[in-house]
Amino acid sequence: MGYLYILKRLAYVCFCNKKYAESEKYFRIGVDMAEVITSNPANVFNAKMNLLVMLTHTDLEKANEMGGRMLTDIDEILPTHSKDLHFMLGNIHFLSGDFVKAKTLYRQTLKMSPRPALESQTLNNLAFCSFMHLLDLPKLKKELEGQTGEATSQDLFEI
């Protein structure tokens, strides 16, 4: 397990020095090595989460794709970490501007087993996401009026 730690630290140093391609390479090697050298699914999951966090800061499209793959695998492999993954995916959708999907994922996170530290972060992000979504309502109203002539308040609540 020492090799994984060294790779993670090396990837982190590269990330801090803004060498993102090199950082991603080391995180990916860490994921590949974790799958080979450990039988503990939590270690593999943590290696993937490290890569997902890095991708969230550098490439949201790749992060969303990887998060989706992890979400399909998590129920079979390690359902205890599902809450962390839902929270992270909510963050990715929030940063992408998909506030509806982000709020859905944050609500799913809150419905899972209680963990007060994560719940407080989730509630904070859900509130901020709802606020940002409300700021987008005038834009949505204009889009709806342009498409159908006039938007009703019912149309806005459905979005």
DSSP file (Angstrom, degrees, kcal/mol; ACC not computed):
  #  RESIDUE AA STRUCTURE BP1 BP2  ACC     N-H-->O    O-->H-N    N-H-->O    O-->H-N    TCO  KAPPA ALPHA  PHI   PSI    X-CA   Y-CA   Z-CA
    1    1 A M     >        0   0    0      0, 0.0     4,-1.7     0, 0.0     3,-0.2   0.000 360.0 360.0 360.0 -15.9    0.0    0.0    0.0
    2    2 A G  H  >  +     0   0    0      1,-0.2     4,-2.2     2,-0.2     5,-0.2   0.843 360.0  58.3 -62.2 -33.1    3.0    2.3    0.3
    3    3 A Y  H  > S+     0   0    0      1,-0.2     4,-2.5     2,-0.2    -1,-0.2   0.899 104.0  50.7 -64.6 -40.3    3.2    2.6   -3.5
    4    4 A L  H  > S+     0   0    0      1,-0.2     4,-2.5     2,-0.2    -1,-0.2   0.900 109.8  50.4 -64.6 -39.8   -0.4    3.9   -3.7
    5    5 A Y  H  X S+     0   0    0     -4,-1.7     4,-2.4     2,-0.2    -1,-0.2   0.925 111.0  48.4 -63.8 -44.4    0.4    6.5   -1.1
    6    6 A I  H  X S+     0   0    0     -4,-2.2     4,-2.6     2,-0.2    -2,-0.2   0.913 112.1  49.2 -63.4 -42.7    3.5    7.7   -2.9
    7    7 A L  H  X S+     0   0    0     -4,-2.5     4,-2.7     2,-0.2    -1,-0.2   0.910 110.9  50.4 -62.3 -41.8    1.6    7.9   -6.2
    8    8 A K  H  X S+     0   0    0     -4,-2.5     4,-2.2     2,-0.2    -2,-0.2   0.921 112.2  46.5 -63.2 -43.2   -1.2    9.9   -4.6
    9    9 A R  H  X S+     0   0    0     -4,-2.4     4,-2.5     2,-0.2    -2,-0.2   0.909 112.9  49.9 -65.0 -42.0    1.3   12.3   -3.0
   10   10 A L  H  X S+     0   0    0     -4,-2.6     4,-2.2     2,-0.2    -2,-0.2   0.909 111.4  48.7 -62.5 -43.4    3.2   12.7   -6.3
   11   11 A A  H  X S+     0   0    0     -4,-2.7     4,-2.3     1,-0.2    -1,-0.2   0.893 111.2  50.8 -63.3 -39.9   -0.1   13.3   -8.2
   12   12 A Y  H  X S+     0   0    0     -4,-2.2     4,-2.6     2,-0.2    -2,-0.2   0.905 109.1  50.0 -65.6 -42.3   -1.1   15.9   -5.6
   13   13 A V  H  X S+     0   0    0     -4,-2.5     4,-1.5     2,-0.2    -2,-0.2   0.915 111.5  49.0 -63.2 -42.5    2.3   17.7   -5.9
   14   14 A C  H  <>S+     0   0    0     -4,-2.2     5,-3.0     1,-0.2    -1,-0.2   0.905 111.0  50.8 -62.4 -40.6    1.9   17.8   -9.7
   15   15 A F  H ><5S+     0   0    0     -4,-2.3     3,-1.8     1,-0.2    -2,-0.2   0.926 108.5  50.7 -62.9 -44.9   -1.6   19.1   -9.3
   16   16 A C  H 3<5S+     0   0    0     -4,-2.6    -1,-0.2     1,-0.3    -2,-0.2   0.803 108.9  52.3 -63.8 -28.4   -0.5   21.9   -6.9
   17   17 A N  T 3<5S-     0   0    0     -4,-1.5    -1,-0.3    -5,-0.2    -2,-0.2   0.252 119.7-112.5 -90.7  12.4    2.2   22.9   -9.4
   18   18 A K  T < 5S+     0   0    0     -3,-1.8     2,-0.9     1,-0.2    -3,-0.2   0.782  75.3 135.9  62.2  30.7   -0.5   23.1  -12.1
   19   19 A K     >< +     0   0    0     -5,-3.0     4,-2.4     1,-0.2    -1,-0.2  -0.667  23.1 164.9-101.4  73.6    0.8   20.1  -14.0
   20   20 A Y  H  >  +     0   0    0     -2,-0.9     4,-2.8     1,-0.2     5,-0.2   0.856  66.6  51.6 -67.5 -39.8   -2.7   18.7  -14.5
   21   21 A A  H  > S+     0   0    0      2,-0.2     4,-2.0     1,-0.2    -1,-0.2   0.918 114.1  45.0 -64.2 -42.0   -1.9   16.2  -17.3
   22   22 A E  H  > S+     0   0    0      2,-0.2     4,-2.1     1,-0.2    -2,-0.2   0.898 112.5  51.7 -67.5 -40.0    0.9   14.7  -15.2
   23   23 A S  H  X S+     0   0    0     -4,-2.4     4,-2.4     1,-0.2    -2,-0.2   0.922 109.4  49.5 -61.2 -45.2   -1.2   14.7  -12.1
   24   24 A E  H  X S+     0   0    0     -4,-2.8     4,-2.6     1,-0.2    -1,-0.2   0.898 108.0  55.0 -61.4 -40.1   -4.1   12.9  -13.9
   25   25 A K  H  X S+     0   0    0     -4,-2.0     4,-2.2     1,-0.2    -1,-0.2   0.925 110.1  45.2 -59.6 -45.7   -1.5   10.3  -15.2
   26   26 A Y  H  X S+     0   0    0     -4,-2.1     4,-2.2     2,-0.2    -1,-0.2   0.891 112.4  50.7 -68.4 -38.7   -0.4    9.5  -11.7
   27   27 A F  H  X S+     0   0    0     -4,-2.4     4,-2.0     2,-0.2    -1,-0.2   0.909 111.2  49.3 -63.7 -40.2   -3.9    9.4  -10.3
   28   28 A R  H  X S+     0   0    0     -4,-2.6     4,-2.5     2,-0.2    -2,-0.2   0.896 109.8  50.6 -66.1 -39.8   -4.9    6.9  -13.1
   29   29 A I  H  X S+     0   0    0     -4,-2.2     4,-2.9     1,-0.2     5,-0.2   0.901 108.5  53.8 -62.4 -39.3   -1.8    4.8  -12.4
   30   30 A G  H  X S+     0   0    0     -4,-2.2     4,-2.3     2,-0.2    -2,-0.2   0.895 108.8  48.0 -61.0 -41.3   -2.9    4.8   -8.7
   31   31 A V  H  X S+     0   0    0     -4,-2.0     4,-1.7    16,-0.2    -2,-0.2   0.937 113.3  47.4 -64.2 -46.5   -6.4    3.5   -9.7
   32   32 A D  H  X S+     0   0    0     -4,-2.5     4,-0.8     1,-0.2    -2,-0.2   0.907 114.2  46.8 -62.5 -42.2   -4.9    0.8  -11.9
   33   33 A M  H >X S+     0   0    0     -4,-2.9     4,-3.1     1,-0.2     3,-0.7   0.888 107.3  56.9 -67.6 -38.2   -2.5   -0.3   -9.2
   34   34 A A  H 3X S+     0   0    0     -4,-2.3     4,-1.4     1,-0.3    -1,-0.2   0.882 104.3  52.9 -61.0 -37.5   -5.1   -0.3   -6.5
   35   35 A E  H 3< S+     0   0    0     -4,-1.7    -1,-0.3     1,-0.2    -2,-0.2   0.779 117.1  39.0 -68.4 -24.9   -7.2   -2.8   -8.6
   36   36 A V  H << S+     0   0    0     -4,-0.8    -2,-0.2    -3,-0.7    -1,-0.2   0.879 120.5  37.5 -91.2 -43.8   -4.2   -5.1   -8.8
   37   37 A I  H  < S+     0   0    0     -4,-3.1     2,-0.4     2,-0.0    -3,-0.2   0.580 110.2  55.4 -94.6  -8.5   -2.5   -4.9   -5.4
   38   38 A T     <  -     0   0    0     -4,-1.4     6,-0.0    -5,-0.3    -1,-0.0  -0.947  48.6-165.6-127.5 147.4   -5.4   -4.7   -3.0
   39   39 A S        +     0   0    0     -2,-0.4    -1,-0.1     4,-0.0    -4,-0.1   0.436  66.6 101.5-101.7  -2.8   -8.4   -6.9   -2.4
   40   40 A N    >>  -     0   0    0      1,-0.2     4,-1.3    -6,-0.1     3,-0.8  -0.740  61.1-156.0 -85.2 115.2  -10.2   -4.2   -0.3
   41   41 A P  H 3> S+     0   0    0      0, 0.0     4,-2.6     0, 0.0     5,-0.2   0.761  90.4  65.6 -63.7 -23.4  -12.8   -2.4   -2.5
   42   42 A A  H 3> S+     0   0    0      2,-0.2     4,-2.5     1,-0.2     5,-0.2   0.880  99.9  50.5 -66.0 -36.8  -12.6    0.6   -0.2
   43   43 A N  H <> S+     0   0    0     -3,-0.8     4,-1.9     2,-0.2    -1,-0.2   0.904 111.8  47.1 -67.3 -40.5   -9.0    1.3   -1.3
   44   44 A V  H  X S+     0   0    0     -4,-1.3     4,-2.2     2,-0.2    -2,-0.2   0.923 112.6  50.2 -65.0 -43.9  -10.0    1.0   -5.0
   45   45 A F  H  X S+     0   0    0     -4,-2.6     4,-2.5     1,-0.2    -2,-0.2   0.916 109.7  50.6 -60.6 -43.9  -12.9    3.3   -4.4
   46   46 A N  H  X S+     0   0    0     -4,-2.5     4,-2.1     1,-0.2    -1,-0.2   0.874 108.5  51.8 -64.0 -37.6  -10.7    5.9   -2.6
   47   47 A A  H  X S+     0   0    0     -4,-1.9     4,-1.7     2,-0.2    -1,-0.2   0.911 112.0  46.9 -64.4 -41.0   -8.2    5.8   -5.5
   48   48 A K  H  X S+     0   0    0     -4,-2.2     4,-2.5     1,-0.2    -2,-0.2   0.882 109.8  53.2 -67.5 -37.7  -11.1    6.5   -7.9
   49   49 A M  H  X S+     0   0    0     -4,-2.5     4,-2.6     2,-0.2    -2,-0.2   0.885 105.6  54.1 -65.8 -37.3  -12.5    9.3   -5.7
   50   50 A N  H  X S+     0   0    0     -4,-2.1     4,-2.0     2,-0.2    -1,-0.2   0.928 111.1  45.5 -60.0 -44.6   -9.0   11.0   -5.7
   51   51 A L  H  X S+     0   0    0     -4,-1.7     4,-2.6     1,-0.2    -2,-0.2   0.903 111.8  52.7 -64.2 -41.1   -9.0   10.9   -9.5
   52   52 A L  H  X S+     0   0    0     -4,-2.5     4,-1.9     2,-0.2    -2,-0.2   0.896 108.3  50.0 -62.9 -40.8  -12.7   12.2   -9.5
   53   53 A V  H  X S+     0   0    0     -4,-2.6     4,-1.1     2,-0.2    -1,-0.2   0.922 111.6  48.6 -63.4 -44.0  -11.8   15.1   -7.3
   54   54 A M  H >X S+     0   0    0     -4,-2.0     4,-0.9     1,-0.2     3,-0.6   0.923 111.6  49.2 -62.4 -43.9   -8.9   16.1   -9.5
   55   55 A L  H 3X S+     0   0    0     -4,-2.6     4,-3.0     1,-0.2     8,-0.4   0.829 103.0  62.0 -65.4 -31.5  -11.0   15.8  -12.6
   56   56 A T  H 3< S+     0   0    0     -4,-1.9    -1,-0.2     1,-0.2    -2,-0.2   0.845 108.4  43.4 -61.4 -33.0  -13.7   18.0  -10.9
   57   57 A H  H << S+     0   0    0     -4,-1.1    -1,-0.2    -3,-0.6    -2,-0.2   0.656 128.8  25.4 -85.9 -16.4  -11.1   20.8  -10.7
   58   58 A T  H  < S+     0   0    0     -4,-0.9     2,-0.3    -3,-0.3    -2,-0.2   0.770 130.1  14.5-118.0 -37.7   -9.8   20.3  -14.3
   59   59 A D     X  -     0   0    0     -4,-3.0     4,-2.2    -5,-0.2    -1,-0.2  -0.784  51.3-173.9-149.0  96.5  -12.3   18.7  -16.6
   60   60 A L  H  > S+     0   0    0     -2,-0.3     4,-2.6     1,-0.2     5,-0.2   0.813  87.0  57.3 -64.2 -31.2  -16.0   18.6  -15.6
   61   61 A E  H  > S+     0   0    0      2,-0.2     4,-2.1     1,-0.2    -1,-0.2   0.943 110.3  42.7 -66.2 -46.2  -16.9   16.5  -18.7
   62   62 A K  H  > S+     0   0    0      1,-0.2     4,-2.7     2,-0.2     5,-0.2   0.896 114.2  52.7 -63.8 -39.8  -14.5   13.7  -17.8
   63   63 A A  H  X S+     0   0    0     -4,-2.2     4,-2.8    -8,-0.4    -2,-0.2   0.912 109.1  48.5 -63.2 -42.7  -15.5   14.0  -14.1
   64   64 A N  H  X S+     0   0    0     -4,-2.6     4,-2.1     2,-0.2    -1,-0.2   0.906 112.8  48.5 -64.5 -41.5  -19.2   13.6  -15.0
   65   65 A E  H  X S+     0   0    0     -4,-2.1     4,-1.9     2,-0.2    -2,-0.2   0.934 114.7  44.4 -64.1 -46.6  -18.4   10.6  -17.2
   66   66 A M  H  X S+     0   0    0     -4,-2.7     4,-2.6     1,-0.2    -2,-0.2   0.904 111.7  53.3 -65.9 -41.2  -16.2    8.9  -14.6
   67   67 A G  H  X S+     0   0    0     -4,-2.8     4,-2.2    -5,-0.2    -1,-0.2   0.886 107.3  52.0 -61.4 -39.0  -18.7    9.6  -11.8
   68   68 A G  H  X S+     0   0    0     -4,-2.1     4,-1.7     2,-0.2    -1,-0.2   0.908 110.1  48.2 -63.1 -42.3  -21.5    8.0  -13.9
   69   69 A R  H  X S+     0   0    0     -4,-1.9     4,-1.4     1,-0.2    -2,-0.2   0.911 112.1  49.4 -63.8 -41.7  -19.4    4.9  -14.3
   70   70 A M  H  X S+     0   0    0     -4,-2.6     4,-1.9     1,-0.2    -2,-0.2   0.877 107.2  55.8 -65.1 -36.4  -18.6    4.8  -10.6
   71   71 A L  H  X S+     0   0    0     -4,-2.2     4,-0.7     1,-0.2    -1,-0.2   0.878 106.4  49.5 -65.1 -38.2  -22.3    5.2   -9.8
   72   72 A T  H  < S+     0   0    0     -4,-1.7     4,-0.3     1,-0.2    -1,-0.2   0.834 117.2  41.8 -69.9 -30.2  -23.2    2.1  -11.8
   73   73 A D  H >X S+     0   0    0     -4,-1.4     4,-2.1     1,-0.2     3,-0.5   0.720  97.6  76.1 -86.1 -22.2  -20.5    0.1  -10.1
   74   74 A I  H 3X S+     0   0    0     -4,-1.9     4,-1.5     1,-0.2     7,-0.2   0.840  88.0  56.6 -66.1 -35.5  -21.0    1.3   -6.5
   75   75 A D  H 3< S+     0   0    0     -4,-0.7    -1,-0.2     1,-0.2    -2,-0.1   0.857 114.6  39.0 -66.4 -33.3  -24.1   -0.7   -5.7
   76   76 A E  H <4 S+     0   0    0     -3,-0.5    -2,-0.2    -4,-0.3    -1,-0.2   0.873 128.4  29.3 -80.8 -38.3  -22.5   -4.0   -6.5
   77   77 A I  H  < S-     0   0    0     -4,-2.1    -3,-0.2     1,-0.1    -2,-0.2   0.937 134.5  -2.3 -92.4 -53.0  -19.1   -3.3   -5.1
   78   78 A L    ><  +     0   0    0     -4,-1.5     3,-1.6    -5,-0.3    -1,-0.1  -0.555  54.2 169.4-148.4  73.7  -19.3   -0.8   -2.2
   79   79 A P  G >  S+     0   0    0      0, 0.0     3,-1.4     0, 0.0     4,-0.3   0.704  73.7  73.9 -65.1 -17.4  -22.7    0.6   -1.3
   80   80 A T  G 3  S+     0   0    0      1,-0.3     3,-0.3     2,-0.1     4,-0.2   0.767  97.7  48.0 -67.1 -22.9  -21.5    2.1    2.0
   81   81 A H  G <> S+     0   0    0     -3,-1.6     4,-1.8    -7,-0.2    -1,-0.3   0.295  80.1 102.1 -97.6   9.6  -19.7    4.8    0.0
   82   82 A S  H <> S+     0   0    0     -3,-1.4     4,-2.6     1,-0.2     5,-0.2   0.855  76.1  58.0 -61.5 -35.4  -22.7    5.6   -2.2
   83   83 A K  H  > S+     0   0    0     -3,-0.3     4,-2.1    -4,-0.3    -1,-0.2   0.914 105.9  48.2 -62.9 -43.8  -23.4    8.7   -0.1
   84   84 A D  H  > S+     0   0    0      1,-0.2     4,-2.4     2,-0.2    -1,-0.2   0.903 112.6  49.0 -62.3 -41.6  -20.0   10.2   -0.8
   85   85 A L  H  X S+     0   0    0     -4,-1.8     4,-2.7     2,-0.2     5,-0.2   0.905 109.6  50.5 -68.1 -41.7  -20.3    9.5   -4.5
   86   86 A H  H  X S+     0   0    0     -4,-2.6     4,-2.1     2,-0.2    -1,-0.2   0.900 111.4  49.9 -61.7 -39.9  -23.8   11.1   -4.8
   87   87 A F  H  X S+     0   0    0     -4,-2.1     4,-1.9    -5,-0.2    -2,-0.2   0.928 111.7  47.7 -62.9 -45.1  -22.5   14.2   -3.0
   88   88 A M  H  X S+     0   0    0     -4,-2.4     4,-2.1     1,-0.2    -2,-0.2   0.907 111.4  50.0 -64.2 -42.2  -19.5   14.4   -5.4
   89   89 A L  H  X S+     0   0    0     -4,-2.7     4,-2.5     1,-0.2    -1,-0.2   0.862 107.2  55.3 -65.7 -34.9  -21.7   14.0   -8.4
   90   90 A G  H  X S+     0   0    0     -4,-2.1     4,-2.2    -5,-0.2    -1,-0.2   0.907 107.7  49.7 -60.8 -41.1  -24.0   16.7   -7.1
   91   91 A N  H  X S+     0   0    0     -4,-1.9     4,-2.6     2,-0.2    -2,-0.2   0.900 109.6  51.1 -63.2 -41.1  -21.0   19.0   -6.9
   92   92 A I  H  X S+     0   0    0     -4,-2.1     4,-1.7     1,-0.2    -2,-0.2   0.928 112.2  45.5 -63.6 -45.4  -20.1   18.1  -10.5
   93   93 A H  H  X>S+     0   0    0     -4,-2.5     5,-2.3     2,-0.2     4,-0.7   0.868 111.7  53.4 -67.1 -35.0  -23.6   18.9  -11.8
   94   94 A F  H ><5S+     0   0    0     -4,-2.2     3,-1.1    -5,-0.2    -2,-0.2   0.947 110.0  46.4 -62.7 -47.3  -23.7   22.1   -9.8
   95   95 A L  H 3<5S+     0   0    0     -4,-2.6    -1,-0.2     1,-0.3    -2,-0.2   0.794 109.8  55.3 -65.9 -27.5  -20.4   23.3  -11.3
   96   96 A S  H 3<5S-     0   0    0     -4,-1.7    -1,-0.3    -5,-0.2    -2,-0.2   0.610 118.4-113.1 -78.5 -12.1  -21.7   22.3  -14.7
   97   97 A G  T <<5S+     0   0    0     -3,-1.1     2,-1.4    -4,-0.7    -3,-0.2   0.519  77.8 130.1  92.4   5.7  -24.7   24.5  -14.2
   98   98 A D     >< +     0   0    0     -5,-2.3     4,-2.1     1,-0.2    -1,-0.2  -0.648  25.6 167.2 -92.0  79.3  -27.3   21.7  -14.1
   99   99 A F  H  >  +     0   0    0     -2,-1.4     4,-2.6     1,-0.2    -1,-0.2   0.823  68.4  56.7 -68.0 -33.4  -28.9   22.8  -10.9
  100  100 A V  H  > S+     0   0    0      2,-0.2     4,-1.9     1,-0.2    -1,-0.2   0.946 111.5  42.2 -64.0 -48.3  -31.9   20.5  -11.1
  101  101 A K  H  > S+     0   0    0      2,-0.2     4,-2.3     1,-0.2    -2,-0.2   0.885 113.8  53.6 -65.9 -38.5  -29.8   17.4  -11.3
  102  102 A A  H  X S+     0   0    0     -4,-2.1     4,-2.5     1,-0.2    -2,-0.2   0.928 108.7  48.4 -62.1 -44.8  -27.5   18.7   -8.6
  103  103 A K  H  X S+     0   0    0     -4,-2.6     4,-2.4     1,-0.2    -1,-0.2   0.889 110.1  52.8 -63.8 -37.6  -30.4   19.3   -6.3
  104  104 A T  H  X S+     0   0    0     -4,-1.9     4,-2.1     2,-0.2    -1,-0.2   0.926 111.2  45.8 -62.1 -45.1  -31.7   15.8   -7.0
  105  105 A L  H  X S+     0   0    0     -4,-2.3     4,-2.1     2,-0.2    -2,-0.2   0.884 111.5  51.5 -67.1 -38.7  -28.4   14.2   -6.1
  106  106 A Y  H  X S+     0   0    0     -4,-2.5     4,-1.9     2,-0.2    -1,-0.2   0.906 110.3  49.7 -64.0 -40.3  -28.0   16.3   -2.9
  107  107 A R  H  X S+     0   0    0     -4,-2.4     4,-1.4     1,-0.2    -2,-0.2   0.895 109.6  51.0 -65.9 -38.8  -31.5   15.2   -1.8
  108  108 A Q  H  X S+     0   0    0     -4,-2.1     4,-0.8     1,-0.2    -1,-0.2   0.890 107.6  54.2 -63.4 -38.0  -30.6   11.6   -2.5
  109  109 A T  H >< S+     0   0    0     -4,-2.1     3,-0.8     1,-0.2    -2,-0.2   0.911 107.4  50.1 -61.1 -42.7  -27.5   12.1   -0.4
  110  110 A L  H 3< S+     0   0    0     -4,-1.9    -1,-0.2     1,-0.2    -2,-0.2   0.799 105.4  57.3 -67.8 -28.2  -29.6   13.3    2.5
  111  111 A K  H 3< S+     0   0    0     -4,-1.4    -1,-0.2    -5,-0.1    -2,-0.2   0.673  94.3  84.3 -77.0 -16.3  -31.9   10.3    2.3
  112  112 A M  S << S-     0   0    0     -3,-0.8     3,-0.1    -4,-0.8    -3,-0.0  -0.154 101.9 -47.4 -79.7 178.9  -29.1    7.9    2.8
  113  113 A S  S    S-     0   0    0      1,-0.1    -1,-0.2   -33,-0.0     2,-0.1  -0.088  74.1 -95.7 -51.0 142.0  -27.6    6.8    6.1
  114  114 A P        +     0   0    0      0, 0.0    -1,-0.1     0, 0.0    -4,-0.1  -0.347  47.9 161.4 -69.5 137.0  -26.9    9.7    8.5
  115  115 A R    >>  -     0   0    0     -3,-0.1     4,-2.5    -2,-0.1     3,-0.6  -0.756  25.4-155.2-148.4  98.7  -23.5   11.2    8.8
  116  116 A P  H 3> S+     0   0    0      0, 0.0     4,-2.0     0, 0.0     5,-0.2   0.796  89.2  53.2 -52.0 -39.4  -23.7   14.6   10.4
  117  117 A A  H 3> S+     0   0    0      1,-0.2     4,-1.4     2,-0.2     5,-0.1   0.931 115.4  39.9 -64.7 -44.6  -20.5   16.1    8.9
  118  118 A L  H <> S+     0   0    0     -3,-0.6     4,-2.6     1,-0.2    -1,-0.2   0.852 111.9  57.9 -72.3 -34.3  -21.5   15.2    5.3
  119  119 A E  H  X S+     0   0    0     -4,-2.5     4,-2.8     1,-0.2     5,-0.2   0.890 104.2  51.2 -63.6 -38.8  -25.1   16.2    5.9
  120  120 A S  H  X S+     0   0    0     -4,-2.0     4,-2.0    -5,-0.2    -1,-0.2   0.912 112.5  46.0 -66.5 -40.1  -24.2   19.7    6.9
  121  121 A Q  H  X S+     0   0    0     -4,-1.4     4,-2.6     2,-0.2    -2,-0.2   0.904 113.4  50.3 -65.5 -40.4  -22.1   20.1    3.7
  122  122 A T  H  X S+     0   0    0     -4,-2.6     4,-2.8     2,-0.2    -2,-0.2   0.920 110.6  48.1 -65.2 -44.4  -24.9   18.7    1.7
  123  123 A L  H  X S+     0   0    0     -4,-2.8     4,-2.3     2,-0.2    -1,-0.2   0.900 112.0  50.5 -62.7 -40.0  -27.5   21.0    3.2
  124  124 A N  H  X S+     0   0    0     -4,-2.0     4,-2.2    -5,-0.2    -2,-0.2   0.937 113.6  44.3 -61.6 -47.7  -25.2   23.9    2.6
  125  125 A N  H  X S+     0   0    0     -4,-2.6     4,-2.7     2,-0.2    -2,-0.2   0.877 112.1  53.0 -66.1 -38.0  -24.7   23.0   -1.1
  126  126 A L  H  X S+     0   0    0     -4,-2.8     4,-2.4     2,-0.2    -1,-0.2   0.913 110.2  47.8 -63.7 -42.7  -28.4   22.3   -1.6
  127  127 A A  H  X S+     0   0    0     -4,-2.3     4,-2.1     2,-0.2    -2,-0.2   0.926 114.3  45.7 -64.2 -44.4  -29.3   25.7   -0.3
  128  128 A F  H  X S+     0   0    0     -4,-2.2     4,-2.5     2,-0.2    -2,-0.2   0.891 112.6  51.3 -65.8 -39.2  -26.7   27.4   -2.5
  129  129 A C  H  X S+     0   0    0     -4,-2.7     4,-2.3     2,-0.2    -2,-0.2   0.903 109.5  49.9 -64.8 -41.7  -27.8   25.4   -5.5
  130  130 A S  H  X S+     0   0    0     -4,-2.4     4,-2.1     2,-0.2    -1,-0.2   0.893 110.7  50.5 -63.3 -39.3  -31.4   26.3   -4.9
  131  131 A F  H  X S+     0   0    0     -4,-2.1     4,-1.8     2,-0.2    -2,-0.2   0.927 111.1  47.3 -63.8 -45.4  -30.4   30.0   -4.7
  132  132 A M  H  X S+     0   0    0     -4,-2.5     4,-1.0     1,-0.2    -2,-0.2   0.869 110.5  53.1 -64.0 -36.3  -28.4   29.7   -7.9
  133  133 A H  H  < S+     0   0    0     -4,-2.3     4,-0.5     1,-0.2     3,-0.4   0.888 107.0  52.2 -66.2 -38.7  -31.4   28.0   -9.6
  134  134 A L  H >< S+     0   0    0     -4,-2.1     3,-1.0     1,-0.2    -1,-0.2   0.865 104.0  56.8 -65.0 -35.0  -33.6   30.8   -8.5
  135  135 A L  H 3< S+     0   0    0     -4,-1.8     4,-0.3     1,-0.2    -1,-0.2   0.800 105.3  53.0 -65.0 -27.1  -31.2   33.3  -10.1
  136  136 A D  T 3X S+     0   0    0     -4,-1.0     4,-2.3    -3,-0.4     3,-0.3   0.576  83.5  91.2 -82.2 -10.6  -31.7   31.5  -13.3
  137  137 A L  H <> S+     0   0    0     -3,-1.0     4,-2.9    -4,-0.5     5,-0.2   0.874  82.4  53.0 -58.6 -41.7  -35.5   31.7  -13.3
  138  138 A P  H  > S+     0   0    0      0, 0.0     4,-2.2     0, 0.0    -1,-0.2   0.911 110.7  48.8 -60.2 -38.4  -35.7   35.0  -15.2
  139  139 A K  H  > S+     0   0    0     -4,-0.3     4,-2.0    -3,-0.3    -2,-0.2   0.917 112.6  47.6 -64.0 -43.2  -33.6   33.4  -17.9
  140  140 A L  H  X S+     0   0    0     -4,-2.3     4,-2.6     1,-0.2    -1,-0.2   0.885 109.1  54.1 -65.6 -37.9  -35.8   30.3  -18.0
  141  141 A K  H  X S+     0   0    0     -4,-2.9     4,-2.6     1,-0.2    -1,-0.2   0.918 108.3  49.2 -62.6 -43.2  -38.9   32.5  -18.1
  142  142 A K  H  X S+     0   0    0     -4,-2.2     4,-2.1     1,-0.2    -1,-0.2   0.906 110.9  50.4 -62.7 -41.1  -37.6   34.3  -21.2
  143  143 A E  H  X S+     0   0    0     -4,-2.0     4,-1.4     1,-0.2    -2,-0.2   0.915 112.1  46.9 -63.1 -42.4  -36.8   31.0  -22.8
  144  144 A L  H  X S+     0   0    0     -4,-2.6     4,-2.6     1,-0.2     5,-0.4   0.900 111.5  50.5 -66.8 -40.1  -40.3   29.7  -22.1
  145  145 A E  H  X S+     0   0    0     -4,-2.6     4,-1.4     1,-0.2    -1,-0.2   0.874 109.6  51.6 -65.1 -35.9  -42.0   32.9  -23.3
  146  146 A G  H  < S+     0   0    0     -4,-2.1    -1,-0.2    -5,-0.2    -2,-0.2   0.801 115.1  42.3 -69.6 -28.7  -39.9   32.7  -26.5
  147  147 A Q  H  < S+     0   0    0     -4,-1.4    -2,-0.2    -5,-0.1    -1,-0.2   0.903 131.5  15.7 -85.8 -43.9  -41.0   29.1  -27.2
  148  148 A T  H  < S-     0   0    0     -4,-2.6     2,-0.7    -5,-0.1    -3,-0.2   0.414 100.0-110.4-115.8   0.9  -44.7   29.1  -26.3
  149  149 A G  S  < S+     0   0    0     -4,-1.4     2,-0.4    -5,-0.4    -4,-0.1  -0.442  93.5  24.7 102.3 -61.1  -45.7   32.7  -26.3
  150  150 A E        -     0   0    0     -2,-0.7     2,-0.4    -6,-0.1    -8,-0.0  -1.000  68.9-141.1-141.9 140.0  -46.3   33.0  -22.5
  151  151 A A        -     0   0    0     -2,-0.4     2,-0.2   -10,-0.1    -6,-0.1  -0.790  14.6-150.0 -99.5 142.5  -45.0   31.2  -19.5
  152  152 A T     >  -     0   0    0     -2,-0.4     4,-1.4     1,-0.1     3,-0.3  -0.663  29.3-111.9-102.3 164.3  -47.2   30.4  -16.6
  153  153 A S  H  > S+     0   0    0     -2,-0.2     4,-1.8     1,-0.2     5,-0.2   0.830 118.9  61.3 -64.6 -29.8  -46.0   30.0  -13.0
  154  154 A Q  H  > S+     0   0    0      1,-0.2     4,-1.6     2,-0.2    -1,-0.2   0.892 100.4  53.6 -61.5 -39.8  -46.8   26.3  -13.3
  155  155 A D  H  > S+     0   0    0     -3,-0.3     4,-1.1     1,-0.2    -1,-0.2   0.888 107.3  51.1 -62.1 -39.6  -44.2   26.0  -16.1
  156  156 A L  H  < S+     0   0    0     -4,-1.4    -1,-0.2     1,-0.2    -2,-0.2   0.873 109.1  50.1 -67.5 -37.0  -41.5   27.6  -13.9
  157  157 A F  H  < S+     0   0    0     -4,-1.8    -1,-0.2     1,-0.2    -2,-0.2   0.799 104.9  57.8 -74.0 -26.8  -42.2   25.2  -11.0
  158  158 A E  H  <        0   0    0     -4,-1.6    -1,-0.2     1,-0.3    -2,-0.2   0.810 360.0 360.0 -70.2 -28.7  -42.0   22.2  -13.3
  159  159 A I     <        0   0    0     -4,-1.1    -1,-0.3    -3,-0.2    -2,-0.2   0.479 360.0 360.0 -75.2 360.0  -38.5   23.1  -14.3
